[in-house]
């Protein structure tokens, strides 16, 4: 078993288990508001035929199932020191309040090969103008400690997948049941 080290914690995990660590940061919840602004970072393996765009396309298909889903904007952008990324900005209504989320996907190289890092920002839609600059300030500081960035050149694009594959791995989303499959 491999020893896993986290801040203030160590434990042993079976050798055949994959690290799917999630990073979550939350701002102070404002009085009277249903949720606090959050940033969640996850990672997933890219298939041999995947590009970040094909992964984002499959992710979008899953997002369309959210209650009250509406795609607000999407496209290409950069984060950090110029890492190419795909973004999906959308609204959905998990309960009584409309939520504004942005999924920013970037390719990196992890322990198991090519990965996608998914940065998801979440806030109440009424607060998006106020919280958006705070999220952008965080995203400007991103540095991928593994993988290829602007200095090493962007990773080569993968060939396009002939058709979207079935969703087989759950993607956690704040405030939404974790038993959904993509």
C-alpha positions in Angstrom: 0.0 0.0 0.0 1.2 3.5 -0.8 1.4 6.1 1.9 -0.7 9.2 1.0 0.3 12.5 2.6 -2.0 15.5 3.0 -1.6 18.5 5.2 -1.8 17.2 8.7 -2.7 13.7 7.7 -1.2 10.5 6.3 -2.7 7.2 5.5 -2.2 4.1 3.4 -4.3 3.4 0.3 -4.3 0.2 -1.8 -1.8 0.3 -4.7 -4.5 -0.2 -7.3 -6.6 2.8 -6.0 -6.4 6.1 -8.0 -6.0 9.5 -6.3 -9.1 11.6 -7.1 -8.3 14.3 -4.7 -10.7 17.3 -4.8 -9.6 20.8 -3.8 -12.4 23.0 -2.4 -12.1 26.6 -1.3 -15.1 28.5 0.0 -15.5 32.2 0.8 -17.4 33.4 3.8 -21.1 33.0 3.3 -22.8 36.3 3.2 -25.6 36.8 5.8 -29.0 35.8 4.4 -27.6 34.1 1.3 -28.2 30.5 0.3 -24.6 29.7 -0.6 -21.1 31.0 -0.4 -18.9 31.4 -3.5 -16.8 28.3 -4.0 -14.0 27.0 -6.2 -13.7 23.2 -6.6 -10.8 21.6 -8.6 -11.1 18.0 -9.7 -9.2 15.8 -12.1 -10.0 13.0 -14.4 -8.1 10.9 -16.9 -8.4 11.8 -20.6 -9.1 8.9 -22.9 -6.6 8.2 -25.7 -9.0 9.8 -28.2 -10.0 12.8 -26.0 -9.0 16.4 -26.4 -10.1 18.9 -23.7 -12.8 20.0 -26.1 -14.3 16.5 -26.5 -14.2 16.0 -22.7 -15.9 19.4 -22.3 -18.6 18.4 -24.8 -19.4 15.2 -22.8 -19.4 17.3 -19.6 -21.9 19.7 -21.2 -24.2 16.8 -22.0 -24.2 15.9 -18.3 -24.8 19.5 -17.3 -27.8 19.8 -19.5 -29.6 17.4 -17.1 -29.4 19.9 -14.2 -32.7 21.5 -13.1 -33.2 24.8 -14.9 -29.9 24.5 -16.8 -29.1 27.3 -19.3 -25.7 27.7 -21.0 -24.7 31.3 -20.7 -21.3 31.3 -22.6 -18.6 28.9 -23.7 -15.4 28.9 -25.7 -11.6 28.9 -25.4 -9.6 30.9 -22.9 -6.4 30.7 -20.9 -5.7 30.5 -17.2 -2.6 30.9 -15.1 0.6 31.5 -17.2 -1.2 31.0 -20.5 -2.5 27.4 -20.2 -5.1 26.8 -23.0 -8.5 26.0 -21.6 -12.1 25.4 -22.5 -14.8 27.1 -20.4 -18.6 26.5 -20.0 -20.5 29.2 -18.1 -24.0 28.2 -17.1 -26.9 28.8 -14.7 -29.0 26.2 -13.0 -31.5 26.1 -10.1 -30.6 23.4 -7.5 -33.3 24.7 -5.1 -34.7 28.2 -4.6 -31.8 30.2 -5.8 -30.3 30.5 -9.3 -26.6 29.5 -9.4 -24.0 30.8 -11.7 -21.2 28.3 -12.4 -18.2 28.2 -14.7 -16.3 25.1 -15.6 -12.8 25.7 -16.8 -11.1 22.6 -18.3 -7.3 22.4 -18.9 -5.1 19.5 -19.9 -2.2 18.4 -17.6 0.0 15.4 -17.2 -0.7 13.4 -14.0 0.6 10.2 -12.4 -1.5 8.1 -14.8 -0.9 10.1 -18.0 -3.0 12.8 -19.7 -5.6 14.4 -17.4 -8.1 17.1 -17.4 -8.2 19.5 -14.5 -11.6 20.9 -14.0 -11.9 24.2 -12.1 -15.5 24.9 -11.2 -16.5 28.3 -9.8 -19.9 28.7 -8.2 -21.9 31.6 -6.8 -25.4 32.9 -6.7 -26.3 34.4 -10.1 -27.2 37.7 -8.4 -23.6 37.8 -7.1 -21.8 36.9 -10.3 -20.7 40.4 -11.1 -19.2 40.8 -7.6 -17.6 37.3 -7.3 -16.5 37.0 -11.0 -13.4 39.2 -10.5 -12.4 37.3 -7.3 -12.6 34.0 -9.3 -10.6 35.5 -12.1 -7.9 36.7 -9.7 -7.5 33.1 -8.4 -7.5 31.6 -11.9 -4.7 33.9 -13.0 -2.4 32.4 -10.3 -2.8 28.8 -11.6 0.5 26.9 -12.2 0.4 23.3 -13.3 3.3 21.6 -11.6 3.0 18.7 -13.9 2.2 18.8 -17.6 3.0 21.2 -20.4 2.3 24.8 -20.2 3.1 27.7 -22.5 6.9 27.4 -22.0 6.9 23.8 -23.0 4.3 24.1 -25.7 0.7 23.0 -25.5 0.1 19.3 -25.5 -0.6 17.9 -28.9 -4.3 17.6 -29.7 -5.8 14.1 -29.5 -7.7 12.8 -32.5 -11.5 13.5 -32.3 -13.7 10.8 -30.9 -16.1 9.5 -33.5 -19.1 9.7 -31.0 -19.6 10.6 -27.4 -19.0 7.7 -25.1 -21.3 6.9 -22.3 -20.7 8.6 -19.0 -19.2 6.1 -16.6 -17.5 8.2 -13.9 -19.4 10.4 -11.5 -18.4 14.1 -11.6 -19.0 15.8 -8.3 -20.8 19.1 -8.4 -21.4 21.3 -5.4 -25.0 21.1 -4.3 -26.0 18.3 -6.6 -26.3 14.5 -5.8 -23.0 12.7 -6.2 -24.6 9.5 -7.5 -25.1 10.9 -11.0 -23.1 9.2 -13.8 -21.6 10.9 -16.8 
